[in-house]
Amino acid sequence: MLARQAHAPNASIGTLIARARTPADRSAHRHDSSRPIRVLLADDSYLIREALQEVIGAIDAIDLVGAFGDGDSLLAAVEADPPDVVLTDIRMPPSGDDEGIRVARRLRETHPEVGVVVLSQYAGTAYALALLEDGAEGRGYLLKERVHDRNELLAAIEIVAQGGATIDPSVVQELLAADRQRHSSPLDELTPRER
């Protein structure tokens, strides 16, 4: 697995990119970079949804093809005309708790070529693990408060559209800490600088 910093010129959080698939797998069903990335977004908050439309709509590399306030409407839109990437809130109707994760799972079964970036205000590892449960390829998990400019959001969308995965570094740190607590790891022997 290859990890590197996001390639956005002004990326301030250094979003971790994990390429979990082989190059042959990635090219099998991902976005053609010669055209804009088709994105559907969903957030139950009117203000957040409108703000995301303004931010994403201003990016030349993205074609925003729809915005929805719930998971059911989002899934219906994907069925009608699949996008390259879905950008979704984690909590929204109809379930109200982990709808973004449910959407990602459903799309993994019905439209595996559609990438999903989940925007969350929850830094806990449970949601991130649930998102990655069926594979990391084409999935992203970003914390809303740590996305500081449109280039970071664009980088995440591009990565997921190409079959990669992007996880907020603070969530990765929590995942590693939880894993270390479960069992001893060779990482425990590294100095802070080596980590």
VMD Tcl script that draws the C-alpha trace (Angstrom):
set ca {
  {0.00 0.00 0.00}
  {1.39 3.39 -1.00}
  {0.76 6.45 1.13}
  {1.56 10.01 0.14}
  {0.27 13.52 0.71}
  {-2.62 14.88 -1.29}
  {-1.41 16.62 -4.43}
  {-3.53 19.73 -3.99}
  {-1.21 22.73 -4.10}
  {-2.62 24.35 -0.97}
  {-3.59 21.23 1.00}
  {-3.28 22.18 4.64}
  {-4.20 18.91 6.34}
  {-2.01 16.66 4.25}
  {-4.84 14.21 3.58}
  {-3.55 10.64 3.61}
  {-3.99 8.74 0.39}
  {-4.02 4.97 0.52}
  {-3.95 3.23 -2.83}
  {-5.48 -0.13 -1.97}
  {-5.87 -1.55 -5.47}
  {-3.45 -2.66 -8.11}
  {-2.97 -0.35 -11.13}
  {-4.86 -2.82 -13.33}
  {-7.81 -2.82 -10.91}
  {-7.90 0.99 -10.75}
  {-7.95 1.42 -14.50}
  {-10.70 -1.18 -14.91}
  {-13.57 1.07 -13.90}
  {-12.57 4.55 -12.84}
  {-12.98 8.09 -14.09}
  {-11.58 9.25 -17.44}
  {-9.42 12.23 -16.46}
  {-10.05 14.01 -19.78}
  {-13.54 15.04 -18.63}
  {-14.89 16.68 -15.46}
  {-15.72 14.40 -12.54}
  {-19.49 13.98 -12.24}
  {-20.49 14.44 -8.59}
  {-23.76 14.00 -6.69}
  {-23.89 15.41 -3.18}
  {-26.15 14.81 -0.22}
  {-26.49 16.60 3.10}
  {-29.64 17.05 5.14}
  {-28.60 20.52 6.28}
  {-29.87 23.09 3.79}
  {-27.07 25.53 4.60}
  {-24.30 22.94 4.29}
  {-25.81 21.57 1.06}
  {-25.99 25.07 -0.45}
  {-22.45 25.88 0.68}
  {-21.11 22.66 -0.82}
  {-22.89 23.42 -4.08}
  {-21.20 26.83 -4.19}
  {-17.78 25.39 -3.40}
  {-18.00 22.42 -5.76}
  {-19.83 24.29 -8.50}
  {-16.90 26.71 -8.80}
  {-14.38 23.93 -9.56}
  {-13.81 23.47 -13.30}
  {-12.73 19.84 -12.84}
  {-16.11 18.92 -11.33}
  {-19.55 18.69 -12.88}
  {-22.06 18.85 -10.01}
  {-25.04 16.92 -11.34}
  {-27.35 17.00 -8.31}
  {-27.79 17.77 -4.61}
  {-30.11 15.97 -2.20}
  {-31.19 16.10 1.43}
  {-31.55 12.37 2.12}
  {-30.09 8.99 1.27}
  {-33.13 7.65 -0.59}
  {-33.17 10.57 -3.06}
  {-29.44 10.22 -3.53}
  {-29.69 6.49 -4.30}
  {-32.55 7.10 -6.74}
  {-30.42 9.69 -8.57}
  {-27.49 7.26 -8.75}
  {-29.80 4.60 -10.21}
  {-31.10 7.05 -12.82}
  {-27.69 8.37 -13.92}
  {-24.61 7.10 -12.03}
  {-22.00 9.78 -11.23}
  {-18.29 9.22 -10.80}
  {-18.37 10.21 -7.12}
  {-20.94 10.71 -4.39}
  {-20.12 13.29 -1.71}
  {-22.33 12.60 1.30}
  {-22.92 13.58 4.88}
  {-22.66 10.74 7.34}
  {-25.90 11.42 9.26}
  {-29.06 12.25 7.34}
  {-32.54 10.86 6.69}
  {-34.05 8.39 6.44}
  {-31.98 6.48 9.05}
  {-30.63 9.60 10.74}
  {-27.58 7.86 12.13}
  {-25.16 6.40 9.58}
  {-26.95 6.97 6.28}
  {-23.75 7.95 4.46}
  {-22.20 4.59 5.37}
  {-25.35 2.76 4.29}
  {-25.27 4.57 0.95}
  {-21.59 3.60 0.48}
  {-22.35 -0.06 1.25}
  {-25.31 -0.11 -1.12}
  {-23.28 1.49 -3.90}
  {-20.47 -1.03 -3.37}
  {-23.03 -3.72 -4.29}
  {-25.03 -1.96 -7.01}
  {-22.53 0.50 -8.52}
  {-18.99 -0.47 -7.47}
  {-17.52 2.01 -9.97}
  {-19.04 4.97 -8.08}
  {-16.67 6.45 -5.53}
  {-17.96 7.76 -2.19}
  {-16.51 10.55 -0.05}
  {-18.16 10.77 3.37}
  {-18.01 14.14 5.10}
  {-18.33 13.81 8.83}
  {-18.11 15.82 11.99}
  {-17.36 12.60 13.91}
  {-13.70 11.73 14.37}
  {-14.40 8.34 15.97}
  {-13.00 5.29 14.26}
  {-16.25 3.29 14.16}
  {-17.64 5.19 11.17}
  {-14.36 5.06 9.25}
  {-14.03 1.32 9.86}
  {-17.62 0.77 8.75}
  {-16.94 2.71 5.54}
  {-13.84 0.64 4.76}
  {-15.32 -2.69 5.84}
  {-15.91 -3.89 2.27}
  {-12.67 -2.43 0.90}
  {-10.91 0.91 0.81}
  {-10.88 1.40 -2.94}
  {-12.98 4.33 -4.10}
  {-13.77 5.51 -0.57}
  {-12.96 8.65 1.39}
  {-13.63 9.85 4.92}
  {-13.05 13.53 5.66}
  {-13.77 15.54 8.78}
  {-15.73 18.66 7.93}
  {-13.84 20.91 10.33}
  {-10.48 19.90 8.85}
  {-11.26 20.69 5.21}
  {-9.82 24.18 4.88}
  {-10.12 24.92 1.17}
  {-11.67 23.65 -2.05}
  {-8.37 22.14 -3.22}
  {-8.48 19.63 -0.37}
  {-12.02 18.64 -1.28}
  {-11.09 18.43 -4.97}
  {-8.06 16.25 -4.16}
  {-10.23 13.82 -2.19}
  {-12.81 13.64 -4.99}
  {-10.10 13.05 -7.60}
  {-8.45 10.32 -5.56}
  {-11.71 8.49 -4.99}
  {-12.74 8.90 -8.64}
  {-9.53 7.08 -9.62}
  {-10.17 4.20 -7.22}
  {-7.94 5.37 -4.39}
  {-8.88 5.99 -0.80}
  {-8.45 9.07 1.34}
  {-8.84 9.17 5.10}
  {-8.34 12.18 7.34}
  {-4.97 11.79 9.10}
  {-6.45 12.27 12.58}
  {-8.77 9.32 11.96}
  {-5.83 7.24 10.73}
  {-3.95 8.11 13.95}
  {-6.92 6.95 16.03}
  {-7.16 3.73 14.02}
  {-3.47 3.03 14.56}
  {-3.72 3.80 18.28}
  {-6.72 1.47 18.65}
  {-4.88 -1.28 16.77}
  {-1.82 -0.90 19.01}
  {-3.98 -1.22 22.10}
  {-5.45 -4.50 20.82}
  {-2.09 -6.18 20.32}
  {1.58 -5.51 20.31}
  {2.88 -4.06 17.09}
  {6.34 -3.53 15.57}
  {5.29 0.12 15.30}
  {5.62 0.33 19.10}
  {9.39 0.04 18.69}
  {9.61 3.11 16.41}
  {10.77 6.42 17.78}
  {8.38 9.38 17.46}
  {10.45 10.68 14.54}
  {10.29 7.32 12.74}
  {6.49 7.29 13.13}
}
mol new
graphics top color blue
foreach p $ca { graphics top sphere $p radius 0.5 }
foreach p [lrange $ca 0 end-1] q [lrange $ca 1 end] { graphics top cylinder $p $q radius 0.2 }
display resetview
